[in-house]
Amino acid sequence: MNAALLRAYPNPFNSITTITVNGIEKADIGIFDITGRMVAGLKTEDGKAVWYAEGISSGIYFARVLKSDSKSNIIKMIYLK
């Protein structure tokens, strides 16, 4: 299986972003802040998940998907209020 490709759009974003995972229809995505603390957990449907980033601070966040072969893919997202 090829590496899953994560993408967030828009990025930078203001309160809502869509995260897509190419190559995997159902996956779990963790959203982490700059300190490594998990701030949200998402489940994809048809390879997409929407993150409503309400109640958190502006800044840099990371989305991580863990594939079945124990490899992970990570992207950086910028949340601007």
N, CA, C and O atoms as CSV, one atom per row, in Angstrom:
chain,resi,resn,atom,element,x,y,z
A,1,MET,N,N,0.839,-1.179,0.000
A,1,MET,CA,C,0.000,0.000,0.000
A,1,MET,C,C,0.883,1.240,0.000
A,1,MET,O,O,1.822,1.328,0.792
A,2,ASN,N,N,0.602,2.187,-0.863
A,2,ASN,CA,C,1.338,3.443,-0.894
A,2,ASN,C,C,1.017,4.260,0.344
A,2,ASN,O,O,-0.009,4.062,0.996
A,3,ALA,N,N,1.914,5.180,0.651
A,3,ALA,CA,C,1.689,6.055,1.801
A,3,ALA,C,C,0.435,6.887,1.588
A,3,ALA,O,O,0.191,7.402,0.497
A,4,ALA,N,N,-0.350,7.008,2.640
A,4,ALA,CA,C,-1.541,7.856,2.560
A,4,ALA,C,C,-1.088,9.301,2.499
A,4,ALA,O,O,-0.148,9.698,3.186
A,5,LEU,N,N,-1.755,10.073,1.683
A,5,LEU,CA,C,-1.425,11.480,1.567
A,5,LEU,C,C,-2.486,12.291,2.276
A,5,LEU,O,O,-3.664,12.222,1.925
A,6,LEU,N,N,-2.084,13.049,3.258
A,6,LEU,CA,C,-2.987,13.932,3.988
A,6,LEU,C,C,-2.949,15.306,3.349
A,6,LEU,O,O,-1.915,15.767,2.867
A,7,ARG,N,N,-4.114,15.947,3.359
A,7,ARG,CA,C,-4.192,17.320,2.860
A,7,ARG,C,C,-5.300,18.010,3.633
A,7,ARG,O,O,-6.333,17.409,3.927
A,8,ALA,N,N,-5.083,19.267,3.957
A,8,ALA,CA,C,-6.110,20.068,4.628
A,8,ALA,C,C,-6.389,21.286,3.756
A,8,ALA,O,O,-5.469,21.937,3.263
A,9,TYR,N,N,-7.662,21.579,3.576
A,9,TYR,CA,C,-8.019,22.776,2.820
A,9,TYR,C,C,-9.261,23.399,3.415
A,9,TYR,O,O,-10.204,22.671,3.725
A,10,PRO,N,N,-9.310,24.683,3.588
A,10,PRO,CA,C,-8.185,25.589,3.362
A,10,PRO,C,C,-7.127,25.420,4.446
A,10,PRO,O,O,-7.408,24.890,5.521
A,11,ASN,N,N,-5.948,25.861,4.166
A,11,ASN,CA,C,-4.837,25.850,5.114
A,11,ASN,C,C,-3.866,26.942,4.706
A,11,ASN,O,O,-3.198,26.821,3.678
A,12,PRO,N,N,-3.774,28.004,5.489
A,12,PRO,CA,C,-4.338,28.315,6.799
A,12,PRO,C,C,-5.863,28.394,6.739
A,12,PRO,O,O,-6.456,28.619,5.685
A,13,PHE,N,N,-6.483,28.197,7.927
A,13,PHE,CA,C,-7.945,28.178,7.996
A,13,PHE,C,C,-8.440,29.000,9.174
A,13,PHE,O,O,-7.682,29.339,10.083
A,14,ASN,N,N,-9.724,29.311,9.136
A,14,ASN,CA,C,-10.373,30.052,10.208
A,14,ASN,C,C,-11.577,29.243,10.674
A,14,ASN,O,O,-12.657,29.350,10.094
A,15,SER,N,N,-11.405,28.461,11.679
A,15,SER,CA,C,-12.387,27.666,12.412
A,15,SER,C,C,-12.817,26.346,11.753
A,15,SER,O,O,-13.190,25.420,12.474
A,16,ILE,N,N,-12.784,26.217,10.430
A,16,ILE,CA,C,-13.186,24.953,9.792
A,16,ILE,C,C,-12.191,24.598,8.680
A,16,ILE,O,O,-11.835,25.441,7.856
A,17,THR,N,N,-11.755,23.343,8.675
A,17,THR,CA,C,-10.926,22.840,7.589
A,17,THR,C,C,-11.325,21.399,7.278
A,17,THR,O,O,-11.753,20.660,8.165
A,18,THR,N,N,-11.185,21.013,6.033
A,18,THR,CA,C,-11.475,19.647,5.611
A,18,THR,C,C,-10.162,18.917,5.411
A,18,THR,O,O,-9.267,19.401,4.718
A,19,ILE,N,N,-10.054,17.755,6.021
A,19,ILE,CA,C,-8.839,16.947,5.916
A,19,ILE,C,C,-9.168,15.736,5.052
A,19,ILE,O,O,-10.130,15.017,5.319
A,20,THR,N,N,-8.370,15.517,4.024
A,20,THR,CA,C,-8.574,14.367,3.143
A,20,THR,C,C,-7.408,13.397,3.296
A,20,THR,O,O,-6.262,13.793,3.509
A,21,VAL,N,N,-7.736,12.128,3.180
A,21,VAL,CA,C,-6.741,11.062,3.247
A,21,VAL,C,C,-6.872,10.274,1.957
A,21,VAL,O,O,-7.845,9.541,1.777
A,22,ASN,N,N,-5.930,10.410,1.075
A,22,ASN,CA,C,-5.959,9.679,-0.195
A,22,ASN,C,C,-5.502,8.247,0.023
A,22,ASN,O,O,-4.483,8.000,0.668
A,23,GLY,N,N,-6.259,7.312,-0.516
A,23,GLY,CA,C,-5.876,5.912,-0.436
A,23,GLY,C,C,-6.511,5.151,0.706
A,23,GLY,O,O,-6.398,3.926,0.763
A,24,ILE,N,N,-7.182,5.849,1.628
A,24,ILE,CA,C,-7.847,5.192,2.754
A,24,ILE,C,C,-9.219,5.824,2.917
A,24,ILE,O,O,-9.319,7.032,3.137
A,25,GLU,N,N,-10.283,5.024,2.813
A,25,GLU,CA,C,-11.630,5.592,2.951
A,25,GLU,C,C,-12.023,5.821,4.395
A,25,GLU,O,O,-12.677,6.816,4.706
A,26,LYS,N,N,-11.636,4.912,5.289
A,26,LYS,CA,C,-11.969,5.048,6.703
A,26,LYS,C,C,-10.677,5.050,7.505
A,26,LYS,O,O,-9.891,4.104,7.448
A,27,ALA,N,N,-10.470,6.135,8.256
A,27,ALA,CA,C,-9.253,6.266,9.050
A,27,ALA,C,C,-9.547,7.121,10.273
A,27,ALA,O,O,-10.513,7.884,10.303
A,28,ASP,N,N,-8.706,6.978,11.265
A,28,ASP,CA,C,-8.759,7.837,12.439
A,28,ASP,C,C,-7.680,8.890,12.308
A,28,ASP,O,O,-6.536,8.588,11.969
A,29,ILE,N,N,-8.060,10.135,12.581
A,29,ILE,CA,C,-7.118,11.254,12.495
A,29,ILE,C,C,-7.036,11.902,13.868
A,29,ILE,O,O,-8.056,12.214,14.483
A,30,GLY,N,N,-5.828,12.098,14.335
A,30,GLY,CA,C,-5.604,12.830,15.581
A,30,GLY,C,C,-5.132,14.232,15.258
A,30,GLY,O,O,-4.304,14.425,14.367
A,31,ILE,N,N,-5.657,15.216,15.981
A,31,ILE,CA,C,-5.219,16.601,15.840
A,31,ILE,C,C,-4.431,16.962,17.099
A,31,ILE,O,O,-4.923,16.795,18.215
A,32,PHE,N,N,-3.212,17.455,16.914
A,32,PHE,CA,C,-2.317,17.736,18.022
A,32,PHE,C,C,-1.870,19.198,17.991
A,32,PHE,O,O,-1.703,19.783,16.921
A,33,ASP,N,N,-1.679,19.781,19.180
A,33,ASP,CA,C,-1.143,21.135,19.237
A,33,ASP,C,C,0.375,21.080,19.179
A,33,ASP,O,O,0.961,20.005,19.051
A,34,ILE,N,N,1.001,22.231,19.271
A,34,ILE,CA,C,2.453,22.329,19.110
A,34,ILE,C,C,3.217,21.614,20.233
A,34,ILE,O,O,4.384,21.264,20.058
A,35,THR,N,N,2.564,21.394,21.385
A,35,THR,CA,C,3.211,20.689,22.493
A,35,THR,C,C,3.043,19.179,22.399
A,35,THR,O,O,3.612,18.441,23.203
A,36,GLY,N,N,2.259,18.709,21.417
A,36,GLY,CA,C,2.030,17.283,21.258
A,36,GLY,C,C,0.773,16.785,21.936
A,36,GLY,O,O,0.488,15.588,21.911
A,37,ARG,N,N,0.020,17.681,22.540
A,37,ARG,CA,C,-1.232,17.301,23.211
A,37,ARG,C,C,-2.323,17.100,22.167
A,37,ARG,O,O,-2.511,17.942,21.289
A,38,MET,N,N,-3.036,15.992,22.262
A,38,MET,CA,C,-4.131,15.735,21.327
A,38,MET,C,C,-5.310,16.618,21.706
A,38,MET,O,O,-5.773,16.597,22.846
A,39,VAL,N,N,-5.803,17.411,20.720
A,39,VAL,CA,C,-6.905,18.341,20.974
A,39,VAL,C,C,-8.203,17.900,20.312
A,39,VAL,O,O,-9.271,18.412,20.647
A,40,ALA,N,N,-8.128,16.961,19.379
A,40,ALA,CA,C,-9.336,16.474,18.708
A,40,ALA,C,C,-9.042,15.129,18.053
A,40,ALA,O,O,-7.905,14.824,17.692
A,41,GLY,N,N,-10.092,14.343,17.912
A,41,GLY,CA,C,-10.018,13.080,17.192
A,41,GLY,C,C,-11.130,13.050,16.150
A,41,GLY,O,O,-12.282,13.365,16.450
A,42,LEU,N,N,-10.784,12.675,14.948
A,42,LEU,CA,C,-11.756,12.646,13.849
A,42,LEU,C,C,-11.771,11.275,13.204
A,42,LEU,O,O,-10.783,10.543,13.260
A,43,LYS,N,N,-12.882,10.932,12.599
A,43,LYS,CA,C,-12.991,9.718,11.795
A,43,LYS,C,C,-13.361,10.146,10.381
A,43,LYS,O,O,-14.263,10.960,10.183
A,44,THR,N,N,-12.660,9.593,9.407
A,44,THR,CA,C,-12.962,9.947,8.022
A,44,THR,C,C,-14.136,9.135,7.518
A,44,THR,O,O,-14.399,8.024,7.978
A,45,GLU,N,N,-14.822,9.712,6.572
A,45,GLU,CA,C,-15.877,9.026,5.838
A,45,GLU,C,C,-15.620,9.327,4.374
A,45,GLU,O,O,-15.559,10.491,3.977
A,46,ASP,N,N,-15.471,8.290,3.574
A,46,ASP,CA,C,-15.088,8.440,2.169
A,46,ASP,C,C,-13.798,9.228,2.020
A,46,ASP,O,O,-13.641,9.996,1.071
A,47,GLY,N,N,-12.875,9.039,2.954
A,47,GLY,CA,C,-11.570,9.680,2.877
A,47,GLY,C,C,-11.531,11.125,3.314
A,47,GLY,O,O,-10.516,11.791,3.109
A,48,LYS,N,N,-12.607,11.646,3.918
A,48,LYS,CA,C,-12.648,13.054,4.335
A,48,LYS,C,C,-13.165,13.190,5.753
A,48,LYS,O,O,-13.992,12.402,6.211
A,49,ALA,N,N,-12.662,14.207,6.439
A,49,ALA,CA,C,-13.155,14.572,7.764
A,49,ALA,C,C,-13.116,16.090,7.867
A,49,ALA,O,O,-12.230,16.737,7.309
A,50,VAL,N,N,-14.076,16.649,8.580
A,50,VAL,CA,C,-14.125,18.093,8.772
A,50,VAL,C,C,-13.786,18.394,10.227
A,50,VAL,O,O,-14.371,17.811,11.140
A,51,TRP,N,N,-12.846,19.301,10.439
A,51,TRP,CA,C,-12.470,19.722,11.779
A,51,TRP,C,C,-13.048,21.100,12.048
A,51,TRP,O,O,-12.723,22.071,11.366
A,52,TYR,N,N,-13.910,21.169,13.052
A,52,TYR,CA,C,-14.461,22.428,13.534
A,52,TYR,C,C,-13.617,22.824,14.740
A,52,TYR,O,O,-13.812,22.303,15.838
A,53,ALA,N,N,-12.694,23.731,14.538
A,53,ALA,CA,C,-11.709,24.088,15.565
A,53,ALA,C,C,-12.218,25.201,16.469
A,53,ALA,O,O,-11.601,26.261,16.584
A,54,GLU,N,N,-13.345,24.945,17.102
A,54,GLU,CA,C,-13.928,25.943,17.982
A,54,GLU,C,C,-13.420,25.728,19.404
A,54,GLU,O,O,-13.221,24.595,19.842
A,55,GLY,N,N,-13.215,26.825,20.112
A,55,GLY,CA,C,-12.796,26.737,21.502
A,55,GLY,C,C,-11.319,26.488,21.709
A,55,GLY,O,O,-10.901,26.195,22.830
A,56,ILE,N,N,-10.517,26.594,20.667
A,56,ILE,CA,C,-9.071,26.444,20.823
A,56,ILE,C,C,-8.385,27.707,20.322
A,56,ILE,O,O,-8.987,28.514,19.614
A,57,SER,N,N,-7.145,27.864,20.689
A,57,SER,CA,C,-6.375,29.058,20.329
A,57,SER,C,C,-5.863,28.998,18.899
A,57,SER,O,O,-5.675,27.920,18.334
A,58,SER,N,N,-5.642,30.166,18.326
A,58,SER,CA,C,-4.958,30.238,17.036
A,58,SER,C,C,-3.568,29.643,17.186
A,58,SER,O,O,-2.985,29.680,18.270
A,59,GLY,N,N,-3.041,29.098,16.106
A,59,GLY,CA,C,-1.687,28.560,16.171
A,59,GLY,C,C,-1.466,27.441,15.179
A,59,GLY,O,O,-2.234,27.250,14.236
A,60,ILE,N,N,-0.397,26.709,15.419
A,60,ILE,CA,C,-0.001,25.605,14.549
A,60,ILE,C,C,-0.498,24.306,15.160
A,60,ILE,O,O,-0.332,24.059,16.355
A,61,TYR,N,N,-1.113,23.479,14.318
A,61,TYR,CA,C,-1.625,22.172,14.722
A,61,TYR,C,C,-1.154,21.132,13.723
A,61,TYR,O,O,-0.792,21.454,12.592
A,62,PHE,N,N,-1.163,19.896,14.153
A,62,PHE,CA,C,-0.740,18.792,13.297
A,62,PHE,C,C,-1.846,17.748,13.215
A,62,PHE,O,O,-2.453,17.394,14.226
A,63,ALA,N,N,-2.100,17.262,12.017
A,63,ALA,CA,C,-3.041,16.167,11.815
A,63,ALA,C,C,-2.221,14.921,11.514
A,63,ALA,O,O,-1.294,14.951,10.704
A,64,ARG,N,N,-2.580,13.816,12.184
A,64,ARG,CA,C,-1.853,12.568,11.982
A,64,ARG,C,C,-2.835,11.440,11.725
A,64,ARG,O,O,-3.811,11.268,12.455
A,65,VAL,N,N,-2.566,10.682,10.686
A,65,VAL,CA,C,-3.340,9.467,10.414
A,65,VAL,C,C,-2.396,8.285,10.606
A,65,VAL,O,O,-1.260,8.291,10.132
A,66,LEU,N,N,-2.890,7.280,11.305
A,66,LEU,CA,C,-2.113,6.067,11.524
A,66,LEU,C,C,-2.676,4.985,10.617
A,66,LEU,O,O,-3.850,4.627,10.713
A,67,LYS,N,N,-1.831,4.473,9.740
A,67,LYS,CA,C,-2.260,3.439,8.796
A,67,LYS,C,C,-2.175,2.070,9.441
A,67,LYS,O,O,-1.569,1.907,10.500
A,68,SER,N,N,-2.785,1.089,8.795
A,68,SER,CA,C,-2.827,-0.268,9.332
A,68,SER,C,C,-1.442,-0.912,9.422
A,68,SER,O,O,-1.255,-1.850,10.197
A,69,ASP,N,N,-0.473,-0.428,8.649
A,69,ASP,CA,C,0.879,-0.996,8.715
A,69,ASP,C,C,1.744,-0.280,9.752
A,69,ASP,O,O,2.969,-0.394,9.725
A,70,SER,N,N,1.103,0.461,10.670
A,70,SER,CA,C,1.741,1.159,11.787
A,70,SER,C,C,2.584,2.363,11.364
A,70,SER,O,O,3.336,2.901,12.176
A,71,LYS,N,N,2.470,2.784,10.130
A,71,LYS,CA,C,3.158,3.991,9.697
A,71,LYS,C,C,2.177,5.150,9.791
A,71,LYS,O,O,0.976,4.977,9.583
A,72,SER,N,N,2.695,6.329,10.105
A,72,SER,CA,C,1.798,7.479,10.213
A,72,SER,C,C,2.205,8.554,9.218
A,72,SER,O,O,3.360,8.639,8.801
A,73,ASN,N,N,1.242,9.359,8.856
A,73,ASN,CA,C,1.467,10.526,8.009
A,73,ASN,C,C,1.005,11.741,8.793
A,73,ASN,O,O,-0.027,11.698,9.463
A,74,ILE,N,N,1.767,12.826,8.710
A,74,ILE,CA,C,1.484,14.027,9.491
A,74,ILE,C,C,1.531,15.246,8.575
A,74,ILE,O,O,2.391,15.348,7.700
A,75,ILE,N,N,0.585,16.177,8.792
A,75,ILE,CA,C,0.633,17.460,8.094
A,75,ILE,C,C,0.511,18.582,9.118
A,75,ILE,O,O,-0.032,18.395,10.207
A,76,LYS,N,N,1.022,19.739,8.750
A,76,LYS,CA,C,0.933,20.921,9.592
A,76,LYS,C,C,-0.211,21.786,9.097
A,76,LYS,O,O,-0.390,21.973,7.893
A,77,MET,N,N,-0.990,22.316,10.045
A,77,MET,CA,C,-2.099,23.212,9.716
A,77,MET,C,C,-1.950,24.478,10.548
A,77,MET,O,O,-1.450,24.444,11.673
A,78,ILE,N,N,-2.390,25.590,9.980
A,78,ILE,CA,C,-2.322,26.868,10.678
A,78,ILE,C,C,-3.730,27.398,10.879
A,78,ILE,O,O,-4.475,27.612,9.923
A,79,TYR,N,N,-4.082,27.606,12.152
A,79,TYR,CA,C,-5.408,28.102,12.519
A,79,TYR,C,C,-5.282,29.588,12.840
A,79,TYR,O,O,-4.594,29.976,13.783
A,80,LEU,N,N,-5.952,30.404,12.047
A,80,LEU,CA,C,-5.958,31.869,12.229
A,80,LEU,C,C,-7.365,32.321,12.558
A,80,LEU,O,O,-8.308,32.042,11.817
A,81,LYS,N,N,-7.499,33.012,13.663
A,81,LYS,CA,C,-8.823,33.548,14.023
A,81,LYS,C,C,-8.998,34.919,13.429
A,81,LYS,O,O,-10.043,35.543,13.614
